């Protein structure tokens, strides 16, 4: 066999081997198994997400253990050299739920693990009757900026001129170019943190029919800290009035309320991204009490979790502790 034929055969074999390797391994895109961990319940509205569940691969390629987040989501990478469609078994563990092994995992799907509460879902025994919780309301504050009128500003100014004097092309002149005219102006300042609204200028004395304000040199139509106006007079001296309301921006806390949705032993409510000072007001055996959540989300009667969405809105979920009921 000639060297050229041998080269062709080797080349063809290499091509077949490359195809087989591509079919068996995905070297460019590491495989990740994604899914969610939920509490098992026949009512879909009560399938609450389980946070901090440990997810591990118990047979298959080595992989790091991961934990579910506040929404119950998990993603466990299996590495680059994993055969496509290679089945693995995932084990889910959480101290409050029974362990679960999910086998046959490996296809490009979204996997949902439903965990059964420990001890058949029964709550720990408590001494005495359960505390009844009613009229639950979430309270929070948001910063709002309001514009408050704090007064008005007034200023008069004169445009001195002598009437019936021909212009002779020496500007400024009357609008028809016939009479000599004069320009006058005024400026007022609202002060730091303030601004003028509804600025207006008017001729109030003198030959007002032969005057006008100059729009190109004024900012009466805009809200601003400084207000200025110019006026043209082509007759005798005229007096003008410049006036505007003064407004100040005031930042204040506004108290808002959110009414949680309650399913079985858990309550859920959402708050805007700007919410601050979150607390829960509730009646415990008819005694009205306000419970500040604080950064640790601590409640004496519930375990709370916080999830922040991509738009920074906040989702709170609180599950009752043993000894309490809604």
Secondary structure, 3 states (H helix, E strand, C coil): CCHHHHHHHHHHHHHHHHHHHHHHECCCCCCEEEEEEEECCCCHHHCCECCCCEEEEEECCCCCCEECCCCCEEEEECCCCCECCCCEEEEEEECCEEEEEEEEECCCCEEEEEECEHHHHCCCCCCCCCEEEEEEEEEEEEEEEEEEEEEEEEEEEEECCCCCCECCCCCCECCCCCEECEEEEEEEECCCCEEEEEEEEEEEECCHHHEEEEHHHCCCCCCECEEEEEEEECCCCEEEEEEEEEEEEEEEEEEEEECCEEECCEEEEEECCCCEEEEEEEEECCEEEEEECCCCCECCCEEEEEEECCCCCEEEEEEECCCEEC
